[in-house]
Amino acid sequence: MGVELELTADVLVPREETELLGRKAVAILEQSAAAATVIDMCCGSGNLALGIANAIPSARVWGADLTDSTVALASRNVARLGVGARVSIRQGDLFAAFEGDNLEGAVDMIVCNPPYISTSRLEGDSAHLLENEPREAFDGGPYGISIHQRLIRDALPFLKPGGWLLFEFGEGQDRQAAALLSRAKAYEPVTFATDRDGKPRVAIVKTHNSVPTEVRDRPR
């Protein structure tokens, strides 16, 4: 997406599917004349946050991740690209990272490339992924969708009515993603972006223009 990033051994190496996610996000943001507020959840090296900030100079972007090393790396990438006035990196467990930032109900778009490989696969046919990259970047729990479940639910108090949620998922997880979004009862019908092999890999969805209070304020 036109940015050069520092990477380290304890962070996910950005892949082609995530650039698909980033470019879809940029295409949506380009359609709005207003300055957008964007969250990059599970930001890793900051690749999505920085790619979006590079393409949309008017955007105010917030990134968040859990580990010390990942947050430090993303912060260094923000500094080396000179966008510290527009991109802020926070640390915490998903949206808890933004406590005190007054982002509730103020976000136009959330993008996320969460871990989405099941724990059992990481101990089997996908174990090779852990040779050079950290488990935290891949392990999505027993079924590979543990972070997706929390993301879809916990994004709602932060998104504006009509706000966008875009997230990556693994091959064959599109039905699970659609079911989770439908169950939340707060999103419009989902569309999927496909990779070069025609496989769905990115969910693109927006909230209803008016989200019921009980949905927005449900316990997180």
C-alpha contacts under 8 A as a table, 3 or more apart, distances in Angstrom:
res1	aa1	res2	aa2	distance
1	M	19	E	6.75
1	M	22	G	7.68
1	M	23	R	7.53
1	M	51	G	5.38
1	M	55	A	7.97
2	G	51	G	6.85
2	G	54	N	7.55
3	V	47	N	7.94
3	V	50	L	7.18
3	V	51	G	6.24
3	V	54	N	7.38
5	L	45	S	7.43
5	L	47	N	7.23
5	L	77	N	6.16
6	E	45	S	7.49
6	E	73	L	7.46
6	E	77	N	6.38
7	L	11	V	6.93
7	L	13	V	7.13
7	L	45	S	6.64
7	L	73	L	7.43
8	T	11	V	5.87
8	T	73	L	7.75
9	A	12	L	7.95
9	A	132	N	6.30
9	A	133	E	5.91
9	A	134	P	7.56
10	D	69	S	7.17
10	D	70	T	7.28
10	D	133	E	5.81
10	D	134	P	5.36
11	V	44	G	6.14
11	V	45	S	6.67
11	V	69	S	7.99
11	V	70	T	6.16
11	V	133	E	6.15
11	V	134	P	6.27
11	V	137	A	6.90
12	L	44	G	6.44
12	L	45	S	7.42
12	L	133	E	5.91
12	L	134	P	7.02
12	L	137	A	5.71
13	V	133	E	7.56
14	P	18	T	6.56
14	P	19	E	7.87
14	P	47	N	7.15
15	R	18	T	5.58
15	R	19	E	6.82
16	E	19	E	5.16
16	E	20	L	6.47
17	E	20	L	5.00
17	E	21	L	6.50
17	E	168	E	7.46
17	E	195	D	6.75
17	E	201	R	6.85
17	E	202	V	7.82
18	T	21	L	4.91
18	T	22	G	6.19
18	T	48	L	7.69
18	T	113	N	6.87
18	T	168	E	6.93
19	E	22	G	4.85
19	E	23	R	6.03
19	E	48	L	7.76
20	L	23	R	5.32
20	L	24	K	6.23
20	L	193	A	7.67
20	L	195	D	7.47
20	L	202	V	7.62
21	L	24	K	5.30
21	L	25	A	6.27
21	L	111	V	7.82
21	L	166	L	7.07
21	L	167	F	6.97
21	L	168	E	6.72
21	L	193	A	7.91
21	L	202	V	6.09
22	G	25	A	5.10
22	G	26	V	6.25
22	G	48	L	5.85
22	G	51	G	6.97
22	G	52	I	6.76
22	G	111	V	7.97
23	R	26	V	5.01
23	R	27	A	6.13
24	K	27	A	5.11
24	K	28	I	6.45
24	K	193	A	7.99
25	A	28	I	5.33
25	A	29	L	6.30
25	A	52	I	7.58
25	A	111	V	7.53
25	A	166	L	7.20
26	V	29	L	5.04
26	V	30	E	6.00
26	V	52	I	6.14
26	V	55	A	6.87
26	V	56	I	7.14
27	A	30	E	5.25
27	A	31	Q	6.89
28	I	31	Q	5.54
28	I	32	S	7.47
29	L	32	S	5.59
29	L	36	A	7.30
29	L	56	I	7.49
30	E	33	A	7.49
30	E	56	I	7.27
32	S	35	A	7.82
35	A	58	S	5.16
35	A	59	A	5.38
35	A	60	R	7.38
36	A	58	S	7.01
36	A	59	A	4.82
36	A	60	R	6.21
36	A	107	V	7.58
36	A	108	D	5.84
36	A	109	M	7.67
37	T	59	A	5.93
37	T	60	R	4.87
37	T	61	V	5.94
37	T	62	W	7.89
37	T	106	A	7.20
37	T	107	V	5.10
37	T	108	D	5.36
37	T	109	M	6.73
38	V	59	A	7.00
38	V	60	R	6.20
38	V	61	V	4.73
38	V	62	W	6.18
38	V	107	V	5.98
38	V	108	D	5.99
38	V	109	M	4.88
38	V	110	I	5.72
38	V	111	V	7.67
39	I	49	A	7.51
39	I	61	V	5.77
39	I	62	W	4.73
39	I	63	G	5.70
39	I	64	A	7.86
39	I	107	V	7.27
39	I	109	M	6.42
39	I	110	I	4.69
39	I	111	V	6.25
40	D	43	C	5.41
40	D	46	G	7.88
40	D	48	L	6.52
40	D	49	A	5.54
40	D	61	V	7.32
40	D	62	W	6.09
40	D	63	G	4.57
40	D	64	A	6.52
40	D	110	I	5.99
40	D	111	V	4.99
40	D	112	C	5.74
41	M	63	G	5.86
41	M	64	A	5.28
41	M	65	D	6.69
41	M	94	L	6.76
41	M	95	F	7.88
41	M	110	I	7.06
41	M	111	V	6.21
41	M	112	C	4.87
41	M	113	N	7.31
41	M	114	P	7.79
42	C	63	G	7.41
42	C	64	A	5.71
42	C	65	D	4.72
42	C	66	L	7.51
42	C	94	L	7.22
42	C	112	C	6.06
42	C	113	N	6.32
42	C	114	P	5.92
43	C	46	G	4.96
43	C	47	N	7.01
43	C	48	L	6.88
43	C	49	A	7.04
43	C	63	G	5.49
43	C	64	A	5.51
43	C	65	D	5.63
43	C	74	A	7.55
43	C	112	C	7.25
43	C	113	N	7.45
44	G	47	N	7.14
44	G	65	D	6.45
44	G	70	T	5.67
44	G	71	V	7.31
44	G	73	L	7.97
44	G	74	A	6.58
45	S	70	T	6.36
45	S	71	V	7.68
45	S	73	L	5.82
45	S	74	A	4.52
45	S	77	N	7.21
46	G	49	A	5.28
46	G	50	L	5.85
46	G	63	G	6.87
46	G	73	L	7.96
46	G	74	A	4.76
46	G	75	S	7.82
46	G	77	N	6.95
46	G	78	V	7.55
47	N	50	L	5.30
47	N	51	G	5.86
48	L	51	G	5.03
48	L	52	I	6.01
48	L	111	V	7.79
49	A	52	I	5.37
49	A	53	A	6.12
49	A	61	V	6.23
49	A	62	W	7.09
49	A	63	G	6.25
49	A	87	V	7.31
50	L	53	A	4.95
50	L	54	N	5.91
50	L	78	V	7.14
50	L	87	V	7.56
51	G	54	N	5.15
51	G	55	A	6.28
52	I	55	A	5.16
52	I	56	I	5.83
52	I	59	A	7.80
52	I	61	V	7.99
53	A	56	I	5.15
53	A	57	P	5.70
53	A	58	S	7.80
53	A	59	A	6.08
53	A	60	R	7.43
53	A	61	V	6.71
53	A	83	V	7.90
53	A	86	R	7.48
53	A	87	V	7.32
54	N	57	P	6.11
56	I	59	A	5.56
59	A	86	R	7.17
60	R	86	R	5.06
60	R	87	V	6.27
61	V	86	R	6.12
61	V	87	V	4.75
61	V	88	S	6.50
62	W	87	V	5.64
62	W	88	S	4.88
62	W	89	I	5.87
62	W	90	R	7.46
63	G	87	V	7.40
63	G	88	S	6.18
63	G	89	I	4.66
63	G	90	R	6.13
64	A	71	V	7.29
64	A	89	I	5.60
64	A	90	R	4.70
64	A	91	Q	5.45
64	A	92	G	6.88
64	A	94	L	7.05
64	A	95	F	7.93
64	A	97	A	6.37
65	D	70	T	6.75
65	D	71	V	6.07
65	D	90	R	6.84
65	D	91	Q	5.30
65	D	92	G	6.11
65	D	93	D	7.14
65	D	94	L	6.90
65	D	97	A	7.76
66	L	70	T	7.35
66	L	71	V	7.25
66	L	91	Q	5.48
66	L	92	G	4.94
66	L	93	D	5.63
66	L	94	L	7.36
67	T	70	T	5.42
67	T	71	V	6.29
67	T	91	Q	7.21
67	T	92	G	7.87
68	D	71	V	5.37
68	D	72	A	6.10
68	D	91	Q	7.58
69	S	72	A	5.10
69	S	73	L	6.15
70	T	73	L	5.12
70	T	74	A	6.17
71	V	74	A	5.16
71	V	75	S	6.07
71	V	89	I	6.79
71	V	90	R	7.02
71	V	91	Q	6.33
72	A	75	S	5.11
72	A	76	R	6.24
73	L	76	R	5.08
73	L	77	N	6.31
74	A	77	N	5.09
74	A	78	V	6.27
74	A	89	I	6.99
75	S	78	V	5.06
75	S	79	A	6.28
75	S	88	S	7.86
75	S	89	I	6.16
76	R	79	A	5.05
76	R	80	R	6.10
77	N	80	R	5.13
77	N	81	L	6.20
78	V	81	L	5.39
78	V	82	G	6.25
78	V	83	V	5.73
78	V	84	G	5.84
78	V	87	V	6.82
78	V	88	S	7.97
79	A	82	G	5.02
79	A	83	V	6.49
79	A	84	G	6.00
83	V	86	R	5.54
83	V	87	V	5.94
84	G	87	V	5.20
84	G	88	S	6.51
85	A	88	S	7.71
90	R	97	A	5.67
90	R	98	F	6.81
91	Q	97	A	5.09
92	G	95	F	7.21
92	G	96	A	5.65
92	G	97	A	3.96
92	G	98	F	7.78
93	D	96	A	5.48
93	D	97	A	6.04
94	L	97	A	6.08
94	L	151	L	7.70
95	F	98	F	5.70
95	F	99	E	7.60
95	F	154	D	7.06
95	F	155	A	7.63
96	A	99	E	5.55
98	F	101	D	5.37
98	F	102	N	7.67
98	F	103	L	7.18
99	E	102	N	7.33
102	N	106	A	7.88
103	L	106	A	5.15
103	L	107	V	6.41
103	L	158	F	6.08
104	E	107	V	7.21
104	E	157	P	5.65
104	E	158	F	4.08
104	E	159	L	7.08
105	G	157	P	5.83
105	G	158	F	4.45
105	G	159	L	5.16
105	G	160	K	4.91
105	G	161	P	7.91
106	A	158	F	6.16
106	A	159	L	6.16
106	A	160	K	5.55
107	V	110	I	7.31
107	V	158	F	5.74
107	V	159	L	4.70
107	V	160	K	5.59
107	V	163	G	6.97
108	D	159	L	6.03
108	D	160	K	5.89
108	D	162	G	7.91
108	D	163	G	4.76
108	D	164	W	6.21
109	M	159	L	6.88
109	M	163	G	5.65
109	M	164	W	4.51
109	M	165	L	5.76
109	M	166	L	7.74
110	I	155	A	7.53
110	I	159	L	7.64
110	I	164	W	6.28
110	I	165	L	4.89
110	I	166	L	6.32
111	V	165	L	5.98
111	V	166	L	4.82
111	V	167	F	5.59
112	C	166	L	6.49
112	C	167	F	4.69
112	C	168	E	6.56
113	N	167	F	5.73
113	N	168	E	5.06
113	N	169	F	7.45
114	P	137	A	7.44
114	P	138	F	7.73
114	P	140	G	7.66
114	P	147	I	6.39
114	P	148	H	7.07
114	P	167	F	7.58
114	P	168	E	6.94
114	P	169	F	7.56
115	P	136	E	7.11
115	P	137	A	5.33
115	P	138	F	4.24
115	P	139	D	5.32
115	P	140	G	4.79
115	P	144	G	7.33
115	P	145	I	7.95
115	P	147	I	6.92
116	Y	138	F	5.88
116	Y	139	D	6.17
116	Y	140	G	4.33
116	Y	141	G	7.76
116	Y	144	G	4.45
116	Y	145	I	5.75
116	Y	146	S	7.88
116	Y	147	I	7.62
116	Y	148	H	7.99
116	Y	169	F	6.06
116	Y	170	G	5.97
117	I	121	R	6.70
117	I	122	L	6.92
117	I	138	F	5.53
117	I	139	D	5.32
117	I	140	G	5.13
117	I	141	G	7.41
117	I	143	Y	7.52
117	I	144	G	4.61
117	I	145	I	7.86
117	I	170	G	7.01
118	S	121	R	5.36
118	S	122	L	6.51
118	S	139	D	5.89
118	S	140	G	5.30
118	S	141	G	5.30
118	S	142	P	5.21
118	S	143	Y	4.99
118	S	144	G	4.01
118	S	145	I	7.77
119	T	122	L	5.20
119	T	123	E	6.53
119	T	139	D	5.58
119	T	140	G	6.68
119	T	141	G	5.39
119	T	142	P	5.47
119	T	143	Y	7.50
119	T	144	G	7.18
120	S	123	E	5.10
120	S	124	G	6.28
120	S	142	P	6.92
121	R	124	G	4.73
121	R	125	D	5.66
121	R	126	S	5.38
121	R	127	A	7.03
122	L	125	D	6.74
122	L	126	S	4.73
122	L	127	A	4.57
122	L	128	H	7.95
122	L	129	L	7.57
122	L	130	L	7.72
122	L	138	F	7.98
122	L	139	D	7.20
123	E	126	S	6.83
123	E	127	A	5.31
124	G	127	A	5.49
125	D	128	H	7.55
126	S	129	L	5.85
127	A	130	L	5.76
127	A	131	E	7.55
128	H	131	E	5.47
129	L	132	N	6.74
129	L	133	E	6.45
130	L	133	E	5.12
130	L	134	P	5.92
130	L	135	R	6.08
133	E	137	A	7.35
134	P	137	A	5.65
134	P	138	F	7.42
135	R	138	F	5.46
135	R	139	D	5.83
136	E	139	D	5.70
139	D	144	G	6.87
140	G	143	Y	6.88
140	G	144	G	3.95
140	G	145	I	5.47
140	G	146	S	5.46
140	G	147	I	6.24
141	G	144	G	5.05
141	G	145	I	6.61
141	G	146	S	5.42
141	G	147	I	7.93
142	P	145	I	7.87
142	P	146	S	7.61
143	Y	146	S	7.12
144	G	147	I	7.97
145	I	148	H	5.03
145	I	149	Q	6.23
146	S	149	Q	5.35
146	S	150	R	6.76
147	I	150	R	5.22
147	I	151	L	5.96
148	H	151	L	4.93
148	H	152	I	6.04
148	H	177	A	7.64
149	Q	152	I	5.58
149	Q	153	R	6.49
149	Q	180	L	6.68
150	R	153	R	5.28
150	R	154	D	5.71
151	L	154	D	5.25
151	L	155	A	5.69
152	I	155	A	5.66
152	I	156	L	7.21
152	I	180	L	7.37
152	I	181	L	6.64
152	I	184	A	7.36
153	R	156	L	6.05
153	R	184	A	6.62
153	R	220	R	7.56
154	D	157	P	6.59
154	D	158	F	7.83
154	D	220	R	6.09
155	A	158	F	5.52
155	A	159	L	6.27
155	A	165	L	7.93
156	L	159	L	5.36
156	L	186	A	7.87
156	L	207	T	7.92
156	L	215	V	7.65
156	L	216	R	5.54
157	P	216	R	4.93
157	P	217	D	6.58
159	L	162	G	7.81
159	L	163	G	5.30
159	L	164	W	7.37
159	L	207	T	7.70
160	K	163	G	4.93
160	K	207	T	7.87
161	P	207	T	5.90
161	P	208	H	5.99
161	P	209	N	4.44
161	P	210	S	5.43
161	P	211	V	6.28
162	G	206	K	5.64
162	G	207	T	4.77
162	G	208	H	5.40
162	G	209	N	4.49
162	G	210	S	7.50
163	G	206	K	5.34
163	G	207	T	5.51
164	W	204	I	7.36
164	W	205	V	5.82
164	W	206	K	4.24
164	W	207	T	6.51
165	L	203	A	7.88
165	L	204	I	6.17
165	L	205	V	5.42
165	L	206	K	5.90
165	L	207	T	7.88
166	L	202	V	6.81
166	L	203	A	5.44
166	L	204	I	4.67
166	L	205	V	6.41
167	F	202	V	5.54
167	F	203	A	5.37
167	F	204	I	7.03
168	E	201	R	5.73
168	E	202	V	4.43
168	E	203	A	6.41
169	F	173	Q	6.26
169	F	174	D	7.31
169	F	177	A	7.83
169	F	201	R	5.47
169	F	202	V	6.18
169	F	203	A	7.71
170	G	173	Q	5.52
170	G	174	D	7.89
170	G	201	R	6.31
171	E	174	D	7.52
171	E	199	K	6.94
171	E	200	P	7.05
171	E	201	R	6.47
172	G	175	R	7.35
172	G	200	P	7.68
173	Q	176	Q	5.28
173	Q	177	A	6.21
174	D	177	A	5.02
174	D	178	A	6.14
174	D	192	F	7.95
174	D	200	P	6.43
174	D	201	R	7.34
174	D	203	A	7.78
175	R	178	A	5.10
175	R	179	A	6.13
176	Q	179	A	5.09
176	Q	180	L	6.19
177	A	180	L	5.22
177	A	181	L	6.29
177	A	203	A	7.49
178	A	181	L	5.21
178	A	182	S	6.12
178	A	190	V	6.61
179	A	182	S	5.12
179	A	183	R	6.07
180	L	183	R	5.15
180	L	184	A	6.45
181	L	184	A	5.27
181	L	185	K	7.14
181	L	186	A	7.80
181	L	187	Y	6.52
181	L	190	V	7.65
182	S	185	K	5.58
182	S	186	A	7.75
182	S	187	Y	7.05
182	S	189	P	7.67
184	A	187	Y	7.13
184	A	215	V	7.90
185	K	215	V	7.81
186	A	207	T	5.71
186	A	208	H	5.88
186	A	211	V	5.94
186	A	212	P	7.64
186	A	215	V	7.05
187	Y	190	V	7.80
187	Y	205	V	6.65
187	Y	206	K	5.64
187	Y	207	T	4.15
187	Y	208	H	5.39
188	E	205	V	6.27
188	E	206	K	5.67
188	E	207	T	5.81
188	E	208	H	5.85
189	P	205	V	6.72
190	V	203	A	6.55
190	V	204	I	5.83
190	V	205	V	4.82
190	V	206	K	7.82
191	T	203	A	6.03
191	T	204	I	5.28
191	T	205	V	6.47
192	F	200	P	5.70
192	F	201	R	6.95
192	F	202	V	5.49
192	F	203	A	4.75
192	F	204	I	5.91
193	A	200	P	5.65
193	A	201	R	6.11
193	A	202	V	5.04
193	A	203	A	6.55
193	A	204	I	7.39
194	T	197	D	7.43
194	T	198	G	5.07
194	T	199	K	4.92
194	T	200	P	4.18
194	T	201	R	5.51
194	T	202	V	6.85
195	D	198	G	5.24
195	D	199	K	5.44
195	D	200	P	6.49
195	D	201	R	6.40
196	R	199	K	7.46
200	P	203	A	7.92
207	T	210	S	7.88
207	T	211	V	7.11
208	H	211	V	5.68
211	V	215	V	6.78
211	V	216	R	6.58
212	P	215	V	5.37
212	P	216	R	6.46
213	T	216	R	5.15
213	T	217	D	5.96
214	E	217	D	5.29
214	E	218	R	5.80
215	V	218	R	5.39
